[in-house]
């Protein structure tokens, strides 16, 4: 992960965030077939690691935990991400949003397509 963080910083990123992979209902079988086709020897390991951070499932839809994961591997991923951000000079938090540049549209939105 640190290499991708370093590349993001080199490309001009000022902050970074991450979400451990989660496989919602329709996505899980597609991903499993992809693993079977392209990485059959790694399939079980990859799926088991996802399950280890998702409390034994491939998806965790619960608010608050779906963005972080649980367990030892999730903790290690978080630490690795923080180290990469620190080494690359990226902030962990998104800067405050501003509406200063927002302008109300002058006409109908349909004019955008005409």
Chimera marker file (.cmm) of the C-alpha trace (Angstrom):
<marker_set name="trace">
<marker id="1" x="0.000" y="0.000" z="0.000" r="1" g="1" b="0" radius="0.5"/>
<marker id="2" x="2.777" y="2.561" z="0.697" r="1" g="1" b="0" radius="0.5"/>
<marker id="3" x="3.839" y="2.526" z="-2.997" r="1" g="1" b="0" radius="0.5"/>
<marker id="4" x="0.392" y="3.593" z="-4.167" r="1" g="1" b="0" radius="0.5"/>
<marker id="5" x="0.249" y="6.286" z="-1.477" r="1" g="1" b="0" radius="0.5"/>
<marker id="6" x="3.655" y="7.565" z="-2.581" r="1" g="1" b="0" radius="0.5"/>
<marker id="7" x="2.459" y="7.619" z="-6.208" r="1" g="1" b="0" radius="0.5"/>
<marker id="8" x="-0.687" y="9.525" z="-5.217" r="1" g="1" b="0" radius="0.5"/>
<marker id="9" x="1.384" y="12.119" z="-3.371" r="1" g="1" b="0" radius="0.5"/>
<marker id="10" x="3.745" y="12.457" z="-6.335" r="1" g="1" b="0" radius="0.5"/>
<marker id="11" x="0.712" y="13.058" z="-8.592" r="1" g="1" b="0" radius="0.5"/>
<marker id="12" x="-0.446" y="15.945" z="-6.385" r="1" g="1" b="0" radius="0.5"/>
<marker id="13" x="-2.780" y="14.340" z="-3.827" r="1" g="1" b="0" radius="0.5"/>
<marker id="14" x="-2.971" y="16.236" z="-0.537" r="1" g="1" b="0" radius="0.5"/>
<marker id="15" x="-4.947" y="13.715" z="1.505" r="1" g="1" b="0" radius="0.5"/>
<marker id="16" x="-5.845" y="10.042" z="1.292" r="1" g="1" b="0" radius="0.5"/>
<marker id="17" x="-8.323" y="7.552" z="2.651" r="1" g="1" b="0" radius="0.5"/>
<marker id="18" x="-9.082" y="3.870" z="2.160" r="1" g="1" b="0" radius="0.5"/>
<marker id="19" x="-11.834" y="1.308" z="2.609" r="1" g="1" b="0" radius="0.5"/>
<marker id="20" x="-10.990" y="-2.406" z="2.912" r="1" g="1" b="0" radius="0.5"/>
<marker id="21" x="-12.579" y="-4.401" z="0.121" r="1" g="1" b="0" radius="0.5"/>
<marker id="22" x="-16.139" y="-5.532" z="0.670" r="1" g="1" b="0" radius="0.5"/>
<marker id="23" x="-18.137" y="-7.658" z="-1.701" r="1" g="1" b="0" radius="0.5"/>
<marker id="24" x="-21.859" y="-6.845" z="-1.731" r="1" g="1" b="0" radius="0.5"/>
<marker id="25" x="-24.395" y="-9.460" z="-2.804" r="1" g="1" b="0" radius="0.5"/>
<marker id="26" x="-24.155" y="-9.245" z="-6.596" r="1" g="1" b="0" radius="0.5"/>
<marker id="27" x="-20.421" y="-8.481" z="-6.646" r="1" g="1" b="0" radius="0.5"/>
<marker id="28" x="-19.198" y="-11.463" z="-4.594" r="1" g="1" b="0" radius="0.5"/>
<marker id="29" x="-19.908" y="-14.214" z="-7.160" r="1" g="1" b="0" radius="0.5"/>
<marker id="30" x="-18.417" y="-12.128" z="-9.979" r="1" g="1" b="0" radius="0.5"/>
<marker id="31" x="-15.250" y="-11.514" z="-7.968" r="1" g="1" b="0" radius="0.5"/>
<marker id="32" x="-15.036" y="-15.194" z="-6.996" r="1" g="1" b="0" radius="0.5"/>
<marker id="33" x="-15.291" y="-16.248" z="-10.671" r="1" g="1" b="0" radius="0.5"/>
<marker id="34" x="-12.643" y="-13.672" z="-11.587" r="1" g="1" b="0" radius="0.5"/>
<marker id="35" x="-10.302" y="-15.065" z="-8.912" r="1" g="1" b="0" radius="0.5"/>
<marker id="36" x="-10.979" y="-18.614" z="-10.082" r="1" g="1" b="0" radius="0.5"/>
<marker id="37" x="-10.130" y="-17.676" z="-13.678" r="1" g="1" b="0" radius="0.5"/>
<marker id="38" x="-7.103" y="-15.419" z="-13.076" r="1" g="1" b="0" radius="0.5"/>
<marker id="39" x="-5.652" y="-16.505" z="-9.704" r="1" g="1" b="0" radius="0.5"/>
<marker id="40" x="-7.000" y="-19.972" z="-8.841" r="1" g="1" b="0" radius="0.5"/>
<marker id="41" x="-4.163" y="-20.766" z="-6.429" r="1" g="1" b="0" radius="0.5"/>
<marker id="42" x="-4.747" y="-17.546" z="-4.475" r="1" g="1" b="0" radius="0.5"/>
<marker id="43" x="-8.563" y="-17.613" z="-4.483" r="1" g="1" b="0" radius="0.5"/>
<marker id="44" x="-9.057" y="-19.215" z="-1.059" r="1" g="1" b="0" radius="0.5"/>
<marker id="45" x="-6.393" y="-17.038" z="0.587" r="1" g="1" b="0" radius="0.5"/>
<marker id="46" x="-7.875" y="-13.814" z="-0.807" r="1" g="1" b="0" radius="0.5"/>
<marker id="47" x="-11.441" y="-14.723" z="0.161" r="1" g="1" b="0" radius="0.5"/>
<marker id="48" x="-10.365" y="-15.831" z="3.638" r="1" g="1" b="0" radius="0.5"/>
<marker id="49" x="-8.522" y="-12.552" z="4.209" r="1" g="1" b="0" radius="0.5"/>
<marker id="50" x="-11.604" y="-10.588" z="3.191" r="1" g="1" b="0" radius="0.5"/>
<marker id="51" x="-13.692" y="-12.728" z="5.548" r="1" g="1" b="0" radius="0.5"/>
<marker id="52" x="-11.177" y="-12.163" z="8.356" r="1" g="1" b="0" radius="0.5"/>
<marker id="53" x="-11.773" y="-8.396" z="8.278" r="1" g="1" b="0" radius="0.5"/>
<marker id="54" x="-15.529" y="-8.776" z="7.676" r="1" g="1" b="0" radius="0.5"/>
<marker id="55" x="-16.329" y="-11.024" z="10.656" r="1" g="1" b="0" radius="0.5"/>
<marker id="56" x="-16.530" y="-14.202" z="8.591" r="1" g="1" b="0" radius="0.5"/>
<marker id="57" x="-18.481" y="-12.718" z="5.674" r="1" g="1" b="0" radius="0.5"/>
<marker id="58" x="-17.496" y="-11.199" z="2.351" r="1" g="1" b="0" radius="0.5"/>
<marker id="59" x="-19.530" y="-8.070" z="3.059" r="1" g="1" b="0" radius="0.5"/>
<marker id="60" x="-20.337" y="-5.981" z="6.093" r="1" g="1" b="0" radius="0.5"/>
<marker id="61" x="-23.071" y="-3.455" z="5.384" r="1" g="1" b="0" radius="0.5"/>
<marker id="62" x="-23.279" y="-2.161" z="8.952" r="1" g="1" b="0" radius="0.5"/>
<marker id="63" x="-22.696" y="1.580" z="9.224" r="1" g="1" b="0" radius="0.5"/>
<marker id="64" x="-19.486" y="2.397" z="11.054" r="1" g="1" b="0" radius="0.5"/>
<marker id="65" x="-17.796" y="-0.961" z="10.552" r="1" g="1" b="0" radius="0.5"/>
<marker id="66" x="-18.106" y="-1.377" z="6.786" r="1" g="1" b="0" radius="0.5"/>
<marker id="67" x="-15.535" y="1.339" z="6.188" r="1" g="1" b="0" radius="0.5"/>
<marker id="68" x="-12.937" y="-0.035" z="8.632" r="1" g="1" b="0" radius="0.5"/>
<marker id="69" x="-13.137" y="-3.777" z="9.076" r="1" g="1" b="0" radius="0.5"/>
<marker id="70" x="-12.378" y="-5.764" z="12.224" r="1" g="1" b="0" radius="0.5"/>
<marker id="71" x="-9.557" y="-7.851" z="13.595" r="1" g="1" b="0" radius="0.5"/>
<marker id="72" x="-5.819" y="-8.119" z="13.379" r="1" g="1" b="0" radius="0.5"/>
<marker id="73" x="-5.499" y="-7.816" z="9.592" r="1" g="1" b="0" radius="0.5"/>
<marker id="74" x="-7.737" y="-4.733" z="9.495" r="1" g="1" b="0" radius="0.5"/>
<marker id="75" x="-5.571" y="-3.179" z="12.221" r="1" g="1" b="0" radius="0.5"/>
<marker id="76" x="-2.392" y="-3.925" z="10.277" r="1" g="1" b="0" radius="0.5"/>
<marker id="77" x="-3.869" y="-2.417" z="7.107" r="1" g="1" b="0" radius="0.5"/>
<marker id="78" x="-4.747" y="0.745" z="9.030" r="1" g="1" b="0" radius="0.5"/>
<marker id="79" x="-1.252" y="1.036" z="10.486" r="1" g="1" b="0" radius="0.5"/>
<marker id="80" x="0.372" y="0.439" z="7.112" r="1" g="1" b="0" radius="0.5"/>
<marker id="81" x="-1.842" y="3.108" z="5.568" r="1" g="1" b="0" radius="0.5"/>
<marker id="82" x="-0.972" y="5.626" z="8.300" r="1" g="1" b="0" radius="0.5"/>
<marker id="83" x="2.753" y="4.944" z="7.895" r="1" g="1" b="0" radius="0.5"/>
<marker id="84" x="2.490" y="5.427" z="4.140" r="1" g="1" b="0" radius="0.5"/>
<marker id="85" x="0.620" y="8.711" z="4.568" r="1" g="1" b="0" radius="0.5"/>
<marker id="86" x="3.119" y="10.008" z="7.090" r="1" g="1" b="0" radius="0.5"/>
<marker id="87" x="6.089" y="9.043" z="4.908" r="1" g="1" b="0" radius="0.5"/>
<marker id="88" x="4.503" y="10.677" z="1.856" r="1" g="1" b="0" radius="0.5"/>
<marker id="89" x="3.343" y="13.817" z="3.649" r="1" g="1" b="0" radius="0.5"/>
<marker id="90" x="-0.340" y="13.134" z="3.036" r="1" g="1" b="0" radius="0.5"/>
<marker id="91" x="-2.984" y="14.091" z="5.551" r="1" g="1" b="0" radius="0.5"/>
<marker id="92" x="-5.411" y="11.477" z="6.808" r="1" g="1" b="0" radius="0.5"/>
<marker id="93" x="-8.376" y="13.836" z="6.872" r="1" g="1" b="0" radius="0.5"/>
<marker id="94" x="-10.106" y="15.461" z="3.944" r="1" g="1" b="0" radius="0.5"/>
<marker id="95" x="-9.848" y="19.254" z="3.974" r="1" g="1" b="0" radius="0.5"/>
<marker id="96" x="-13.049" y="21.108" z="4.885" r="1" g="1" b="0" radius="0.5"/>
<marker id="97" x="-15.506" y="21.455" z="2.034" r="1" g="1" b="0" radius="0.5"/>
<marker id="98" x="-16.468" y="24.893" z="0.794" r="1" g="1" b="0" radius="0.5"/>
<marker id="99" x="-19.444" y="26.172" z="-1.159" r="1" g="1" b="0" radius="0.5"/>
<marker id="100" x="-17.654" y="29.427" z="-2.065" r="1" g="1" b="0" radius="0.5"/>
<marker id="101" x="-17.394" y="28.503" z="-5.754" r="1" g="1" b="0" radius="0.5"/>
<marker id="102" x="-20.965" y="27.245" z="-6.080" r="1" g="1" b="0" radius="0.5"/>
<marker id="103" x="-23.214" y="29.189" z="-8.444" r="1" g="1" b="0" radius="0.5"/>
<marker id="104" x="-26.906" y="28.623" z="-8.966" r="1" g="1" b="0" radius="0.5"/>
<marker id="105" x="-27.688" y="27.645" z="-12.557" r="1" g="1" b="0" radius="0.5"/>
<marker id="106" x="-28.954" y="30.581" z="-14.567" r="1" g="1" b="0" radius="0.5"/>
<marker id="107" x="-31.427" y="28.654" z="-16.714" r="1" g="1" b="0" radius="0.5"/>
<marker id="108" x="-33.091" y="25.309" z="-16.922" r="1" g="1" b="0" radius="0.5"/>
<marker id="109" x="-30.990" y="22.168" z="-16.505" r="1" g="1" b="0" radius="0.5"/>
<marker id="110" x="-32.420" y="21.030" z="-19.821" r="1" g="1" b="0" radius="0.5"/>
<marker id="111" x="-30.220" y="23.686" z="-21.495" r="1" g="1" b="0" radius="0.5"/>
<marker id="112" x="-27.237" y="21.526" z="-20.560" r="1" g="1" b="0" radius="0.5"/>
<marker id="113" x="-28.331" y="18.926" z="-23.107" r="1" g="1" b="0" radius="0.5"/>
<marker id="114" x="-29.454" y="21.189" z="-25.948" r="1" g="1" b="0" radius="0.5"/>
<link id1="1" id2="2" r="1" g="1" b="0" radius="0.2"/>
<link id1="2" id2="3" r="1" g="1" b="0" radius="0.2"/>
<link id1="3" id2="4" r="1" g="1" b="0" radius="0.2"/>
<link id1="4" id2="5" r="1" g="1" b="0" radius="0.2"/>
<link id1="5" id2="6" r="1" g="1" b="0" radius="0.2"/>
<link id1="6" id2="7" r="1" g="1" b="0" radius="0.2"/>
<link id1="7" id2="8" r="1" g="1" b="0" radius="0.2"/>
<link id1="8" id2="9" r="1" g="1" b="0" radius="0.2"/>
<link id1="9" id2="10" r="1" g="1" b="0" radius="0.2"/>
<link id1="10" id2="11" r="1" g="1" b="0" radius="0.2"/>
<link id1="11" id2="12" r="1" g="1" b="0" radius="0.2"/>
<link id1="12" id2="13" r="1" g="1" b="0" radius="0.2"/>
<link id1="13" id2="14" r="1" g="1" b="0" radius="0.2"/>
<link id1="14" id2="15" r="1" g="1" b="0" radius="0.2"/>
<link id1="15" id2="16" r="1" g="1" b="0" radius="0.2"/>
<link id1="16" id2="17" r="1" g="1" b="0" radius="0.2"/>
<link id1="17" id2="18" r="1" g="1" b="0" radius="0.2"/>
<link id1="18" id2="19" r="1" g="1" b="0" radius="0.2"/>
<link id1="19" id2="20" r="1" g="1" b="0" radius="0.2"/>
<link id1="20" id2="21" r="1" g="1" b="0" radius="0.2"/>
<link id1="21" id2="22" r="1" g="1" b="0" radius="0.2"/>
<link id1="22" id2="23" r="1" g="1" b="0" radius="0.2"/>
<link id1="23" id2="24" r="1" g="1" b="0" radius="0.2"/>
<link id1="24" id2="25" r="1" g="1" b="0" radius="0.2"/>
<link id1="25" id2="26" r="1" g="1" b="0" radius="0.2"/>
<link id1="26" id2="27" r="1" g="1" b="0" radius="0.2"/>
<link id1="27" id2="28" r="1" g="1" b="0" radius="0.2"/>
<link id1="28" id2="29" r="1" g="1" b="0" radius="0.2"/>
<link id1="29" id2="30" r="1" g="1" b="0" radius="0.2"/>
<link id1="30" id2="31" r="1" g="1" b="0" radius="0.2"/>
<link id1="31" id2="32" r="1" g="1" b="0" radius="0.2"/>
<link id1="32" id2="33" r="1" g="1" b="0" radius="0.2"/>
<link id1="33" id2="34" r="1" g="1" b="0" radius="0.2"/>
<link id1="34" id2="35" r="1" g="1" b="0" radius="0.2"/>
<link id1="35" id2="36" r="1" g="1" b="0" radius="0.2"/>
<link id1="36" id2="37" r="1" g="1" b="0" radius="0.2"/>
<link id1="37" id2="38" r="1" g="1" b="0" radius="0.2"/>
<link id1="38" id2="39" r="1" g="1" b="0" radius="0.2"/>
<link id1="39" id2="40" r="1" g="1" b="0" radius="0.2"/>
<link id1="40" id2="41" r="1" g="1" b="0" radius="0.2"/>
<link id1="41" id2="42" r="1" g="1" b="0" radius="0.2"/>
<link id1="42" id2="43" r="1" g="1" b="0" radius="0.2"/>
<link id1="43" id2="44" r="1" g="1" b="0" radius="0.2"/>
<link id1="44" id2="45" r="1" g="1" b="0" radius="0.2"/>
<link id1="45" id2="46" r="1" g="1" b="0" radius="0.2"/>
<link id1="46" id2="47" r="1" g="1" b="0" radius="0.2"/>
<link id1="47" id2="48" r="1" g="1" b="0" radius="0.2"/>
<link id1="48" id2="49" r="1" g="1" b="0" radius="0.2"/>
<link id1="49" id2="50" r="1" g="1" b="0" radius="0.2"/>
<link id1="50" id2="51" r="1" g="1" b="0" radius="0.2"/>
<link id1="51" id2="52" r="1" g="1" b="0" radius="0.2"/>
<link id1="52" id2="53" r="1" g="1" b="0" radius="0.2"/>
<link id1="53" id2="54" r="1" g="1" b="0" radius="0.2"/>
<link id1="54" id2="55" r="1" g="1" b="0" radius="0.2"/>
<link id1="55" id2="56" r="1" g="1" b="0" radius="0.2"/>
<link id1="56" id2="57" r="1" g="1" b="0" radius="0.2"/>
<link id1="57" id2="58" r="1" g="1" b="0" radius="0.2"/>
<link id1="58" id2="59" r="1" g="1" b="0" radius="0.2"/>
<link id1="59" id2="60" r="1" g="1" b="0" radius="0.2"/>
<link id1="60" id2="61" r="1" g="1" b="0" radius="0.2"/>
<link id1="61" id2="62" r="1" g="1" b="0" radius="0.2"/>
<link id1="62" id2="63" r="1" g="1" b="0" radius="0.2"/>
<link id1="63" id2="64" r="1" g="1" b="0" radius="0.2"/>
<link id1="64" id2="65" r="1" g="1" b="0" radius="0.2"/>
<link id1="65" id2="66" r="1" g="1" b="0" radius="0.2"/>
<link id1="66" id2="67" r="1" g="1" b="0" radius="0.2"/>
<link id1="67" id2="68" r="1" g="1" b="0" radius="0.2"/>
<link id1="68" id2="69" r="1" g="1" b="0" radius="0.2"/>
<link id1="69" id2="70" r="1" g="1" b="0" radius="0.2"/>
<link id1="70" id2="71" r="1" g="1" b="0" radius="0.2"/>
<link id1="71" id2="72" r="1" g="1" b="0" radius="0.2"/>
<link id1="72" id2="73" r="1" g="1" b="0" radius="0.2"/>
<link id1="73" id2="74" r="1" g="1" b="0" radius="0.2"/>
<link id1="74" id2="75" r="1" g="1" b="0" radius="0.2"/>
<link id1="75" id2="76" r="1" g="1" b="0" radius="0.2"/>
<link id1="76" id2="77" r="1" g="1" b="0" radius="0.2"/>
<link id1="77" id2="78" r="1" g="1" b="0" radius="0.2"/>
<link id1="78" id2="79" r="1" g="1" b="0" radius="0.2"/>
<link id1="79" id2="80" r="1" g="1" b="0" radius="0.2"/>
<link id1="80" id2="81" r="1" g="1" b="0" radius="0.2"/>
<link id1="81" id2="82" r="1" g="1" b="0" radius="0.2"/>
<link id1="82" id2="83" r="1" g="1" b="0" radius="0.2"/>
<link id1="83" id2="84" r="1" g="1" b="0" radius="0.2"/>
<link id1="84" id2="85" r="1" g="1" b="0" radius="0.2"/>
<link id1="85" id2="86" r="1" g="1" b="0" radius="0.2"/>
<link id1="86" id2="87" r="1" g="1" b="0" radius="0.2"/>
<link id1="87" id2="88" r="1" g="1" b="0" radius="0.2"/>
<link id1="88" id2="89" r="1" g="1" b="0" radius="0.2"/>
<link id1="89" id2="90" r="1" g="1" b="0" radius="0.2"/>
<link id1="90" id2="91" r="1" g="1" b="0" radius="0.2"/>
<link id1="91" id2="92" r="1" g="1" b="0" radius="0.2"/>
<link id1="92" id2="93" r="1" g="1" b="0" radius="0.2"/>
<link id1="93" id2="94" r="1" g="1" b="0" radius="0.2"/>
<link id1="94" id2="95" r="1" g="1" b="0" radius="0.2"/>
<link id1="95" id2="96" r="1" g="1" b="0" radius="0.2"/>
<link id1="96" id2="97" r="1" g="1" b="0" radius="0.2"/>
<link id1="97" id2="98" r="1" g="1" b="0" radius="0.2"/>
<link id1="98" id2="99" r="1" g="1" b="0" radius="0.2"/>
<link id1="99" id2="100" r="1" g="1" b="0" radius="0.2"/>
<link id1="100" id2="101" r="1" g="1" b="0" radius="0.2"/>
<link id1="101" id2="102" r="1" g="1" b="0" radius="0.2"/>
<link id1="102" id2="103" r="1" g="1" b="0" radius="0.2"/>
<link id1="103" id2="104" r="1" g="1" b="0" radius="0.2"/>
<link id1="104" id2="105" r="1" g="1" b="0" radius="0.2"/>
<link id1="105" id2="106" r="1" g="1" b="0" radius="0.2"/>
<link id1="106" id2="107" r="1" g="1" b="0" radius="0.2"/>
<link id1="107" id2="108" r="1" g="1" b="0" radius="0.2"/>
<link id1="108" id2="109" r="1" g="1" b="0" radius="0.2"/>
<link id1="109" id2="110" r="1" g="1" b="0" radius="0.2"/>
<link id1="110" id2="111" r="1" g="1" b="0" radius="0.2"/>
<link id1="111" id2="112" r="1" g="1" b="0" radius="0.2"/>
<link id1="112" id2="113" r="1" g="1" b="0" radius="0.2"/>
<link id1="113" id2="114" r="1" g="1" b="0" radius="0.2"/>
</marker_set>
